[in-house]
Amino acid sequence: MATGIVEVGGLMSYGADFATLFRQVGVYTGNILKGVEPDDPPVVQSTKFERVINLQTEMQPTLFALADEVIE
């Protein structure tokens, strides 16, 4: 989803990887369906983040090197 903002002209985007978030929601939901109370499982924070930069912006080359994805 972070790439969508940059594809329509945004400067750059940084945020949690949605695929990882949805996977965690599935695990959490599976635990609830197995009978665990919704307030018992620990809150899980995302561990994978995406940094996407628009190539058409004027930035330092080192920032482009740090990006997970660069979009033209």
C-alpha positions as CSV (number, residue, x, y, z in Angstrom):
1,M,0.0,0.0,0.0
2,A,2.9,2.3,0.6
3,T,3.8,2.2,-3.1
4,G,0.3,3.5,-4.1
5,I,0.9,6.9,-2.5
6,V,4.3,7.2,-4.3
7,E,2.9,6.0,-7.6
8,V,0.4,8.8,-7.7
9,G,3.1,11.5,-7.2
10,G,3.9,11.4,-3.5
11,L,7.4,12.2,-2.4
12,M,8.0,9.1,-0.3
13,S,6.2,6.7,2.1
14,Y,7.3,4.8,5.2
15,G,5.1,2.4,7.0
16,A,4.4,-1.1,8.1
17,D,4.3,-3.9,5.5
18,F,0.6,-4.7,5.0
19,A,1.2,-8.3,4.1
20,T,2.9,-8.8,7.5
21,L,0.1,-7.0,9.3
22,F,-2.6,-9.1,7.6
23,R,-0.7,-12.3,8.5
24,Q,-0.7,-11.2,12.2
25,V,-4.4,-10.5,12.0
26,G,-4.9,-14.0,10.8
27,V,-2.9,-15.5,13.7
28,Y,-4.7,-13.3,16.2
29,T,-8.1,-14.3,14.7
30,G,-7.1,-18.0,14.7
31,N,-6.3,-17.8,18.4
32,I,-9.7,-16.3,19.1
33,L,-11.5,-19.0,17.1
34,K,-9.5,-21.6,19.1
35,G,-11.1,-20.3,22.3
36,V,-8.5,-17.8,23.6
37,E,-10.2,-14.7,25.0
38,P,-9.6,-11.6,22.8
39,D,-8.0,-9.7,25.7
40,D,-5.5,-12.5,26.6
41,P,-3.1,-12.6,23.6
42,P,-0.4,-10.0,23.6
43,V,-0.6,-7.0,21.3
44,V,1.8,-7.6,18.4
45,Q,3.7,-4.8,16.8
46,S,4.8,-4.9,13.2
47,T,8.5,-5.8,12.7
48,K,8.8,-5.1,9.0
49,F,8.5,-1.7,7.5
50,E,8.7,-0.4,3.9
51,R,10.4,2.8,2.7
52,V,9.4,3.8,-0.9
53,I,10.8,6.9,-2.6
54,N,9.8,8.6,-5.8
55,L,12.8,8.6,-8.2
56,Q,11.6,11.9,-9.7
57,T,12.2,13.8,-6.5
58,E,15.5,15.6,-5.8
59,M,17.0,13.9,-2.8
60,Q,20.4,12.8,-1.6
61,P,21.6,9.6,-3.4
62,T,22.1,8.0,0.0
63,L,18.3,8.1,0.7
64,F,17.7,6.2,-2.5
65,A,20.1,3.5,-1.4
66,L,18.2,3.1,1.9
67,A,14.8,2.6,0.1
68,D,13.1,-0.8,-0.1
69,E,11.7,0.3,-3.4
70,V,12.2,3.2,-5.8
71,I,9.5,4.1,-8.2
72,E,9.9,6.1,-11.4
